[in-house]
Amino acid sequence: MITLFAAAIASAISGSACTSLTGLELDNARIIKAEAMPAGIFQPPTTNAPAANAPVSEPIPAHCRVTLLLTPTSDSTINAELWLPMEHWNGRFLAIGNGGWAGAIQGYGDMQTALRRGYATAASDSGHTAADGPNGMFALGHPEKIIDFAYRAIHDMTEKSKTIIAQVYDQAPQYSYYKGCSTGGRQGVMAAQRYPQDFDGIIAGALANRHVHMHTAGAYRTIDLNRNPQKAIEDQATADFVNTAIMQQCDVLKEGFLNDPRQCGFDFSTLECKATSAQGGSGESCLTHSQMQSVQEFYGGLHNSKGELIFSGQALGNRLPLLRATNEAPGGGAFDSIRILGFQNADYDWRDFDLDRDMPIIDAKAGFVDAVDPDLSAFEANGGKLLMYAGWNDTTITPLNTIYYYESVLTEMGADQNEWMRLFMVPGMGHCRGGDGPHEFDMLTKLEEWREEGNAPAEIPARNPESGLERPLCVYPQTAAYDGSGDLQDAGNWSCRAL
């Protein structure tokens, strides 16, 4: 048991032992600074990258803050931090992932929480900073940095962190865990695929594991609308018509979100204008045939001319946005996966893009960024546990993509993998957090109990701290079902059932 182990380890370190770490020799890495930090409020550095988790303003314990520069290749510059409890180390290590294109240490919120629990914890910038350019521009002319972003940064950070932990405490971690969402979700399943011995347990949320395909699909939507402006939905009344029709049929409990979109079979053909009706598309209560194509692609996913899925569509209940023809290049960083990862050309003209011809080219050049290998047998054999989750109301990365990967593992390894892998879908939650549903839950404790004590999570209690709503999260494909009476916000009136 971990409690017996904790009593036997050297769980405290001195300030001098901390600062002396700058003299520790590491292969292809250097400790830039090692500081004994007193207990108090942590002030994160100012960066140009988005935070991967919300800031935390509660005090954290005294710790040794180690700043690392990892250089596995001559073109690698991976910045990382490792925090080591000065007292009461619990014998565990927790690595934290990134968000978006990364480019900064974004996991300070989760690191603070981990430190309060007694963990040694680390996070990295995935191998580039804002100085290397916005979004994917760091990858222009830097193939090694692409590898660092794809998988090497997390692995190298984890190896070096374990080496330092063993040096400081005279004992390697008994359990090593990982926690990440979005890009961090991709990094988590990538670790399970490529480095199955790095972690004893992995929490991976809102998977961006099909990074290249996801970005290509997002960019292609703009390209397609520019080429076919008749498919555009540019007025709010038309978009509202679609969204209202879906929610009127599917939101049977009138909660403002769908507890499980799979329970609603919406017929999109009912939205199309009849031959005798007006043209629609300008606030009319119907859609033109061309607009119907856009709606069906939004919810049904993008396919090539052969019918092969490029990227999953959005879940019912997630609002159709305005779809505008701009006659401009796609924005938001998604286009970088085409022009930089795919073609190494900052001046690539979006007008030249052909989905059928170019998707295989991009896959051949940058497909290793996508963490799509469904064979996790080595991770399972090593005793690893994988907890995945996604919010049904995630409009940044469709929740259907996380389900898509989960089911691909079942197809590869067999229908029953519940002994080591479980997926939890979160009703009403947005991208990694937030929303009207029960978006606050403790998955790390469940992972500890599963890996260390053999108690597999059948349900995970969840709540919405703003509204007070409480509801159990269920092992997919089960879903929380309302018992038919009582307060909808009371978890006691819900139970996990198979559809």
N, C-alpha and C positions, 0 to 999 in steps of 0.2 A: 504493500500500500504506500501511497505517496507520503502519508504522515510519518510512517516509520523511516522512510528515506530522508525526509526533511530533517529529522532529528539527528541524522548521522552526518550530514554534509556540513562543510564549512560555509555557513550561510551569511557570514558577515565579512566585509573587507574594510581595511583602513584607508584613510585619505592618501597616505604615502604609497600604499599598494596600488591605488588607482592612478596617481600621477606618474608612477614609474612605468606604466604600460607604454609610454611613448618610446621606450627602449626595446620593446618586444619586436623581434624580427618575424615578418610574415612573408610568405612567397607572393610576389606580385601584388603587394599591398603595403600601405604605410599608415601608421596611426599618427594623424596630424596633431591631435590634442586629446588629453585625458584629464578631465576636471572633476574634482569632488564637489558635487552640487548639494547645497543644503536643502532641506525640506522647504517647500513654498510653492508659489504660483509660477507656472512655466510660461515664459514669453516666447512664442515661436518666432523664428526669423521671418522677415518680410520677403515674399517671393512673388514672381509674376505668374506662377502656376496656380491653378485652382486647388483648394484644399480637398483632400480625399475624404475627410470626415470633419464634423463640426468641432470648433474649438472647445476646450474644456477649461473652466476657470477655477476648479477646485484645487487645493494644494496637492502636491505629489511628494512622496517620501524622498529622503536624501538618497542620492545615487551617484554612480560614477558615469559621467557622460563622455563616451568615447567617439571621436570624430575620425572617420576612416576615408582613405582614398584607395580604391581598388583599381588595379591596372592589369587585368588578365592578358591584354594585348597592348602594343605600343600606341594604339589609337583609342584605348579605353580610358575613360575618366568617370568612374562610378563613385559618387559621393554617398556615404552611408553614416548612420549613427547607431550606436549600440548603447543602451542604458542598462546599468547593472545595479541592483539594489545594494545599498551599503549594509543593510541589515535584513534578515528574514527572507533571504532568497528561497523560493519555494521549490527549487530544483527543476524548474521548467524554463523553456525558451519560446518566445512568440515572435515570429516574423510578420511584418505588416506590408501589404501591397500598395499599389498606386492607383491613380485614376486618370482617365483621358490619355493624352500623350505623355503623361508624367512630366519629367523635367525638373522636379523638386522633390524633396522629402515631404510627403503629404500625409504621413500617418501619425502625426504628433498626437492627435486626439486618442487614437487607439493605444498608442504607446503609453500615454499617461494612465489610462485605465488599466493596462497590463501591469505597469509598475506598482500601482496601488494593490494589485492582487499578488504581488511578490515575484512577478516574472522578470527575467532578463528579456529585453525586447529590442528589436532592430527594424530599421526601414532604410530605403535607399531612394535615389532619384532616378533609378533605372538606367543611368549611364549618360545623361546629358542635362544641360541646364538651359535657362532662357537665353544665355549668351550664345548658344548654338543655333538659335533661331526659333521662331514660334512653331507650334504644332509639330509636323513631321519634317521640318526643314533640317533638323540635326542630321538626318539620314542621307542628305545629299553628299555624295562622295565619301561616305563613311560606312562601309559595309560592316565593320566590326561593331560600330555603335548600334546598328540594327540588330545584330545578334545579342548585344547586351540588353537592349530593350525587349527583345523577344523572350529570352529565357536566362541569359547568363548572369545578369545583375543580381537577381534574387538568389540564385544558386551560390554565387561567389560570396555574397553578403552572408548567407547562412553558414557556409563553411568557415569563413573567417570569424564570425561571431561565436561559433562553437569552440573554435581554437582559443579565443580570448577568454571565454567563460571557463574553460577547463584550466587555463593558466591562473585566473583570478581565484576561483573557488576550489581549485585542486580536485575538480570533479566535473565531468561532462554532464550536460543536462540529461535527466532521466527521460524527459519527454520534450519533444520539439513540435510546436504547432505553427500553423500559418493561418492568417485571417486577411481577406481582401475582397473587394467588391468592384465590379465594372472591369477596368483593366486589371485590377487586383484579383478579380474572379478568373480572368484569363491566366494570370500568373500562377494562381493556385492550381488549376487543373493542368497547366503546363508542367508544374513541378511534379505532380503525380505521374505525368506521362514520361518525362525525361529523367527525373531524379527521384525515383520512388523511395529512396532511403533518406531523403532530406528531412521529411516530416512524418511524425506519427499520426497526425491528424490535420485536416485541412478544412477551413471554412471558406467557401467560394460563392459569392453572391453576384447576381445580375451579370452573367458571363458575357464578357466582350471577347470570348475565345475565338470567334470568327471575325477578328479585327479587320482583316483585309476585305473579306466579303461584305461585312457590315458597312464599312466606309464606301466601298464601291457601289453598293445598293443605294446608299443615301445620296451619293453624288450623282448617280445615274438618274434618280428621280428628277433632279433639277435639269439635267441634260435632256431627258425625255420630254419634259414639259416645254423646254425651250424649242425643241424640234416640233412638238405637237401641241401648240398652245390651246387647241380645242379641248384638250384633256384637263385644262386648268380649272380649279375651283377658287375663284378670286374674291367672292363676296361671302361675308359671314353668314348671311341668311341661308345660303345653300348648304354650307358646312353644318350649321345648326339644324337644318332639316334632317340631315343624315344622323347626327348625334342624338337628336331628340327621339327619332324613330327607334334607334337601337335601345336607348335607355327605357323608353316607354314599354317595350316588349320584355326586356331582359332584367331590369331592376325591379323584380317582383316584390321585394321587401321595402322598396323606396328608401334605401340607405344612401343613395348618391354614388355608390360604387357597386361593382358586381363581386359577390363573394367567390364565385367561380365561373368565369365566362364560358367554360365548357358546357354548362347547364343550359345555355341558350342557343337554339338553332335559328339564327336570323336569316331570312331569305332576302338577299340584297336585290333580287330582281324586282321586288315590289317597289323599289325606289325609282325605277327607270320610267321615263316619259313614254306614254303610249303613242302609237303612230298618229293618232288623231289629236294629240294634245299639243300644247305650245312647246317651244323649243326647250324651255327650262334653263337652269344654270344661272339665272340672275335673280335669285330669290324665289323662283318658282318651286312648287311643291313636287318636283320630280327632277331627275338627272338625265342629261343627254347620254347617248350611247358612249360617247368618248369620255365623259365624266365618270360614267360607270366603270370604265376600264381603270381609271385612277383609283377609285374607291376599292375595287376588287384587288388591285395590286397592293394597296395600303394594308388591307386586312389579310389578303391571301398570300402575300410575299412576292418577291421578284423572281421570275424564271427566265431562262434563256429561250431561244427559239425551239430547242429540243424539249422544253418542258422541265428542265433540270432546275432545282431550287438554287438560287444564288444566295438569298437571305430570307429568313422567316418574316411573315407579316405581323401586324400588330394585333393584340388581343381585343376582342369585343369589350366595349366599355371605355376604351381609351379613345379620346376624342380625335376625330378627323381634323387636321389643321387646314389652314388655307394652303392651297397648292398653286403657286404662282409661276408663270413664265416670265423670267427676268432677262433673258438673252445675255446673261452674265455667267461667268464661271461659278461652279458650286463653291460655297463658302463653308465656314465652320471647321476647317481642318480635315474633313473627310476626303477632299480632293487630293490631299497629300499622299494618301495611300495609293492613288493612281499615278500621279505625276512624279512623286519622289520614290516611294517604295517600288512601284512598278516600272517606271521609265527613266528614273534619275534625270529628270528634266524639269526644272523650275518654270520653264516657259511652255510647257506642254499645252496644246490647244484643246480644250474640251470638245471642240467641234469635230476632232478627229477620232473621238472614242467610239468604239464599236464593241458592244457587250459580248457578242458571240466570239469575236476574234481576239479581244484583248484580255478577257478574264483569264483564259488559260495562260497567257503570257505573264500576267501579274502573279498568278499562282506559282508559276515556275520560278519567278525571281524572288518573291517575298512570301510564298505560302508558309514558310517555316515560322512566321510570326503567329499564324493561327494555331491554336491549341485544340486540334480536332481529333487526335488519335483516340479511338474508343477502347483500346486495349489497355486497361489499367490492372492487369493481372499481377504485375510485379509489385505495384503499390499494395494491392490486397495481400499478396504473399508476405509482404513485410509487416503486416499487421496494421496497415494504415486505415484510417476512417475518413470518409469524405462526406461532409455536410454541405449541400448546395441549397440556395434559396433565391427567390426572385419575387418582386412585387408585381401583382397582377396589373397595377396601374402605372407601370414603368413606361414612360413615353420616350425615354432616352435610348434604351436597349430593350426591344420587345421581350417580354417574359417567355414567349414561345421559343426563343433561341436557347435559353437555359434548359427548357424541357426537351428541345431537339437534341442537345448533347447528352442529357441524361438517358434518353431513350436509345441513342446510338450505342451507349455502353451496354444497355440491356440486349440490344440486337447482337452485339459482338460477343458478350460474355455469358448470356443466358438471362432468362426473364426474371429470376429472383436473385438480386444482389443486395438485399436489405441487411445482410449481416455486416456490411462494411460501407455501404453507400446509401444515402437517403437525401431526398429532395423535399423541401418545404416551400410551398407557394403562399404568399402573403397577400390577403385580400386588401384592396384599397391602398397599398403602399406604392410609392413612386420609385424613383431610381435610388436604390440602396437604403433609402430612409424616407420619412415624411409621408404625407398624404392623410386621407380621412380614415383609413383602416388602422388596424393594430400593428404599428410599425416599430414598437420598442420591445425587444426580446433578448434574452441572454443565451446565445448559441455556444459561447466558449465553455460555459459550465457543462452544458449538455455534451460537448465534445470530450471534455475531461472525463466525465462519468462513463461515457461510452468506451473510450480507449483504455482508461485506467481501471475501471471496475466492471466493464462488460455490460453496462446498463444502456441498451440502445434506446434512443429517444422515440417514443411513440407519438407524443404530442409535445409542443413547446408553448408554454403560456406567453401570450403577447398582449400588449395594451397600447392604447393611444393616449399619451400623457396630456394632450390638449383637451380631448373630449371625455376621457375616462372610459371609453369603449374597451372591453376586454374580450378576447376570443382565442381559442386554441388554434395553433398552426398544426396541420396534419401531414402525415407522411404521404407524399404523392404516390399514387393517384387518388388517395382519399381526400375528402374535403370536409370542412366544418359545415354541418347541417343544422339549421334552426329546428328546435324541438317542437315548435308550433305555438308556444305560449310564453308569456313573460317578456321581460325587458330584452330588446335586441342587443343592448350593450353589455349584458351580463353573460360572462363566459359559461356560467352554469346552465344556460339555456341552449347551449350548442354542444354537439358531439361529433366526433370524426366518423365518417361513413364512406363507403365506396359508392361511386356514382352508379 
